[in-house]
Amino acid sequence: MTPITPVLLCGGSGQRLWPLSRGEFPKQFHAVVGGDTLLQAAAARLARCAGDGMPVTAPIVVTAEAYRFLVVDQLHDAGIEPAQVLLEPAGRGTAAALTLAALAAGDDAILVATPADHVVADPRAFADAVRSAVRRATGGAIVVLGVVPDRPETGYGYIFHDGDDVLRFVEKPDAPAARRYLEAGNCCWNAGIVAVRASVWLAAAAHFCADIAEGTAAAWRQRSTDGVFTRPGREAFLAVRSDSFDYAVLERCPGSPFPIGMVKLQAGWSDLGAWDAVWQALPKDDAGNAGAGDVLVAGSRNTLAHASSRLVAVVGVDDLVVVETADAVLVARRDCSQDVRDLVESLARQQRPEQQAHRRSHRPWGWYEVIDQGERFKVKRICVKPGASLSLQVHTQRAEHWVVVRGTAEVTCEGRVQLVAENQSTYIAAGHAHRLANPGAAPLEIIEVQSGSYLGEDDIVRLEDRYGRSP
């Protein structure tokens, strides 16, 4: 049988899970529920769908250029090597993303496309549903997974069905409509997971949204490849209209030449679309409280406490969400957790850095976090992965002192290379070309003290860079 080709849609921003999820490090790269990140769990879940004579290939990942190294590093840490990582120069919705994946996979591939930021409590039931969907997709149908609802939910779209076939899709309802849908018994939540032959998808996209299909194909013809990374033509892809595959194709399929079916999914699924969904997905105590990280909860009911970097204690509260990160704290009523998106949009209008980045910033070579800063100084903690190196670079307005606290650093400064061991230090003057590298087999950690008249991250001129970043 033709293998299943997993397609991981990994471009979402997860705004409603702020302050944990942010533009530079969105929710799919966090371990929100369990020990694996949501991306790792999604990839492993699809790999476990192999069985009943159905092999599973390495996944195709569709993501943003800025996330390319996060994707590869996290999948590598999970023991999964992607077949291709398709890099969108800008998000254009899941219709274009799935079209890119279909073009990359080839006409005969059977695609199972899923967002990379969902959680599933029962992977075995998920695999059974996927294999059932694939069997029907092999014959030419488009097949979606519909989650059997257990409550009236206003945060999900709904699929009305007659058992095997989709009758219609309905967008997120208000509360009275959601209760009616649940009572009707012939509808499921739309999980955003689809099984389809690549050739069928390309034909359906050409039929229902020809402009997206043609624009994406034009960008694909102009693609460039760098190892596992494939970049569609930038200008052509930016010209593609943004739309979801639900709006652009799936909702138009009932009654059309493209048959669309549904397989029921009962596997403890959640899209973790807001903090209330995280509370529902986590284990709870007898009072309905859920916690993650270093938390203490007393005299409270139905409350979520989430700690990232310090102790969080909540006392005598009900139905709250309390989320702590190193630079921001969210306190909200659980039933208002969908409104966090409005707060994030407000932060963006104010150009607050907390909207986009954590205090710890991830880079292809490792990460850094700002420990302290003030007038004319900034202190960073920097971690460089084994074998990795920063770019050869120059700062025009700041000098840097580096103190090695773990590992051995290879320091290049003005053409001179030296090894700096633990508890040793070195000085980089403003205007000097320099590079920091880790030649060892363990992570390198240093403390960097910057001093100067301007300490912005844009005071950098890259002379050489192995990661293809611009100067």
N, C-alpha and C positions, 0 to 999 in steps of 0.2 A: 504494500500500500504506500501511496505517496506520504512522505513524512509530514508531520505537523511542523509548521514554521512559526514559532512564537514572535509576536511583534509587541514590544514594550513601548508604550507611548509615555514618554518621560519628559514632557515639557511644561507641566503645570506649575503654578506658582504657590498654590495652597494658602491664599491670603487669609482665610478664616481660621487657620491654625497659628496665626501670629500670637505671641512673639517667638514661638519655636520655629515656625516656617517663615522664611524671608526670601526676598528675590534672589540673592546670591546662593542660598542654601535652602531650597524649598523642602516640603514635607517628605517627598519620596526618598530623600537621602538621610532621613532620621529614623531611628528605631523608636517609633511612637508606641507600638505595642509589641512586646517581645524583644528578643536580643538582636534580630536582624533588622536592617533598614527595610523600609517598604519596598524599595527597588530590589534588594536581594531576595526578599520573601516572594515577590512576584515572579522573578526569574526562576527560583527554585520550584515554585508551585507549578509553573508551566512545564518545567523539565520533568516533574513527576507525573505528568499526564501520559507519558509513554506507557504502552501496554495494549493488550488486545490486538496485537499485530500493528500497532501504530507507533513508529519511532518518532522522536522529537529532535529537531535539528538545534544547533546553536541559535540564540535569539538574534533578531534584528531589533535594534534600539533606535527610536527616533527621538532626538533631544535637541537642545539648544547648544550652540557653539560654546557658550560659557560653561556648560556642564560636562563637556566631553571627558575631562580627566576624572571627574567625580564618578561618572558612569563606569569607565573602564576600571578604575581602582576598586570601587565597591564590588563590582562583579568578580574581579580577580580575587579579592579577599574571600568571596563566597565560593571560589572554585569554578566559576563560570566564565568562559571566554566568548564574547559576542561574535557572531558571524560578520556583522557590519554595524557601524554606528553612523546613522544618517544625521547630519548636522544642519538644522534649519538656521538660516541667518536671522530669522525673526519668526515668531509664532504665527501660523496661518490656520490654526484649528485642526481638528482631527481628520477632516475630509482630505486635506492636502497631505497630512502626515501618513494616512493609510495608503494614499495613492503613491507616495514615495516608496513605502515599504513594498507595495505590490510590484512596482517597477523594478525594485532591487531584487526581489525574490524570484521573479520569473513567472510566466503564465501558469505553469502547472502546480505551483506551490499552493498548499492549503494553509491559509493564514489564520491564526488565532490572535486577535488584537485585543489588548487589555491595557487600561491605564496602569501605571507603575506605582500608584499610591493607594491601593486598596488593601484591605485586610480580610482574610478568610480563615475562620476558626477550624474548618474541617477540610483539609486539602484533599482527602480521599474522595469525599462527595463532590468537590470541585472537579477533580480529574474525571470522575464518572460523567459529570454533566458536559465537560469539554469534549470527551470522546464521543458522546452521543451527538453533540452538535457537529462534530467533524464528520461523522458518518453521513449526516444529512447534507452537509456542505459539499461532500465529495460528489454528490449527484447534481450539483449546480445551484442549490438553494443558498440564500443568505440566511444565517441562523444567529439569533441573539440569545443571550442568557437572561432570563427573567427571574429575579429574586422573589420568592414567595413571601409576601409581606406579613409581618406579625403585629403591626400597629398602623394607625393612620399617620402617614409621614408626609410632610409638606416640602421636604428638602430634596425629593427624588422625582424624576419623571416616571410615568406609568405606561405599561404595555397592556392593552386589552387583547385577549386571545380567545380562541375556541378550543384550546388544548394544545394542538401542534402548530397552528398557523396564527400569525399576527393579524389582528383586525385593524388596529390603529394605535398610534402613540399619542399620549397626552402629556403636556408639560406639567411642571410642578404645580399642584393644586393648592387651593386654600384649605383650611382645616375642615370645614363642612364637606367639601368635595372629597377630601382624602378619606373621611369616615364612610361616605357613600361607596367609594371605590372598594374599600376593605369589605364592606357588607355584601357587595355584589359578587365577590368571589371569583371573578373572571379576569383579574388583572394582577400584574406583577410589577415590581420596581424594575426600572431599566438600569442594568448594571454597567452599561457602556462597553460590553464585551461581545465581540462578534467573531464568528467563524465563517470564512468565505474563501473560495478559490480566487487567486490573484486575477485570473482572466475574467471571472465574473464581476469582481469589484471594478476592474478597469472599464468593463462594458457598462456597468450600472452608473459609474461616475460620468462616463461620456454621455449617457442618455439623460441623466437628471441634472448634472452640473457641468456642462461641457466646458465652460470657461475655466473652472478649477482643474478639470482633467487635462485640458490642453495646456494651460499655464504651467502646471506641475510637470507635465511631460517635457515641455520646452526647457524648464530648469534642469530636469534630469539629463537631457541631452548635453547640457553644458557643464556637467558635473566634473569634479576633480577628486582624486583619491589620494589619501596619505595614510598608508597602512590600513588599519581597520576603519579609519574615518573616511566618509564620503560626503562631499559638500555639493549640493545642487547649485546651479548658476545663481549667483546672488541677485542680480537685477531682475532676472526672470521670476525668481521665487518671490521676491518682494512685491511683484505686480499681481500675484495670485490673491484672489478674494478669500478672506478668512471666513470659515464656516465649519461647523461640526459635521461629522458623518451622519449623525441623526437627522439634522435639519436638511442637509444637502441631498441625502440619498435614502436612508432607511425609512423615514416617515412617508416617503413617496412610493415605496415599494408595494404596499397592499393594493391588490387589484391591478397591478402593472405586469408587464412581461417578466418581471424579476420576482420570483416567489420568495417570500420571507417567512421563516418559521421561528419558533421559540422553544427552548429547552428550559425547564424549570430548574432553578438552583436553590437548594436548601443546604447551605454550608456555613452559616454564620458570617455572611458577607456584610461589609460596610465600606463605604468610600471614604470614611473619616473626613467628611466634608466640613465638619465644624467640631468644636470642643465637646459639644453634647454627644456627638457620635463617638468620640474617643472615650468618654465616660461610659457609654453603653458597651463598648468593646472590651474594657478592662475588667478584671475581677473586682468584686466589691465585698465589703464587710457586711455584717448583719444589718447595718443602718443604711446600706446603699452607697457608702463612700468608696471612691476609687482613688488610688494614689500611684505616683510614679516618681522615683528618685527619693531623696531624703526628706520625708514628710511625716508630720504628726497631726492626727485628726482626733479631736475630742468634742463630745457633745454636739455633733453635727450629723446631718442626714443628706443623702443624695448629692454629695459634693465631690468634685474632682480637685485634687491638689497635685500639681506637677512641678517638680523641682529639677533644675538643671545644674546649679552650681553652689547651692547652700541649703540649709535647713529651712523648710517652709512649715509653719504651724498654723492650723486653723482651729478655732474654738467657737462653738455655739452658733454655727451658721448652717443654713439649709439651702440646697439647690443652687450652689455657687460653683463657679470655675475659678481657680486660682492657679496661674501659670507664671513661674519665675524663670528668667534667664539672667545672664550676667549683667545685662544693661537695661532690662525692662521687666515690668510685672503687669500682668493682666488680671483684673478682678471683674467678673461679669456674672449675671444670672445665667443659669444654664439655658433657659428658654430664650435668651437673647444672643446665643453664641453665633447665630448666623449673621448678626450685625457687626461682628468684628471686621468684616470686609470694609464697612463704611469707615471704621476707625483707621484702617490701613490706608485707605484712599486719602483720608485727611492728613496722615503723616506724609504721604507722597506730595500732596499740595504744599505742605510746609517744608518740603525737601529735608525732612529729618532722616539722618542716617539709619536710625533704628528700623525704618521701613524696609531697607534693602539689605543690610548687612548685620551680622552678629559681631560681637567684639572679637571673636575668633574668625579670621578670614582664611578660607581654604584656597590653596594655590596648587598647580600641578606638581610642584616639588615638595609640598607639605602644607604647613599652615603657620600663621602668626596671630598673636593677639596683643592688643595694647594693654599694658598693665597700668600705666600712669602717664599723664601728660600735663603740661603747663606752658607758661610763656617760655619759648625758646628751648624746650626739651620735650622728648617723648621716649618712653621706655617700652620695649616690645619683648615678648617671649617668642622665639622662633624655633620651629621644629622642621628639620629637613629629612626626608625619607632616605633610606639607604640607597646609595648610588645616584641620588638626585643632585641637582645643582641649580642655583638661581642663575639668572642671566648675567652676562658680563655687562656692567652698567656703570653709569656716572650720575652723581647727584651734584647739582650746581650750587645748592644753597644750604646744604647740611653736611656735617661730619658725623661719623658713626664710630662708636666704641663697641667691640664685640667681646663678650666673656663666655667661654665655653663651660657649660655646666654638666653636659653629658656627651660622651663620644669624642671624636677627633674631627676637627674642621680642616678642610683644605682651603686656604685663603689665597686668592690671586689679587695682587694690588700693583698696578702699574707694571705688569709683566713679571713680577717676582712672585713665586709660589712658595708657600710655607705651610707646614702642619702646625696647628694650634691644638694642644691637648686640654683635657679637663683642668679647670682652675687657672688656665692661662688666658691672656687677652691680646687683642691687637687693635690698631687704630686706623681708620680710613678717613683721610682728609677730603674735604669738599673738592670736587673736580677730578679726583683720582678714579681711574677705571678699575673696577674690582668685581670679584665673583666669590660667592660662598658655595662650597660643595661638600658633600658627605661621602668620603671614600670608603666608609665602613659598612658593616653588615647590620648595624643597629641604628635606630634613629639618633640624629644629632640635635641637641638642644643648646641654644645660646640665648643670652640676654643681650639685647642691642639697646644702647643708649644713644639717641640722636640729639644733636644740638645744632642750632642755627637759627637764621631769621625766618625761614619758612620750612615747615615740616610736612607738607601735604604729600599724599601718595603719588601725585602727578609730577613731582620733581624727580623724574627718572628718565634717562636716555639709555635704551637698550642697544648695546653694540653687537651682541651675539645672544641668541636664545634658541635652545633646543626645542622649545614648545611652540614655535611659530608665532609668538606674540609680536605685535608691532612695536617700534621704538616708543 
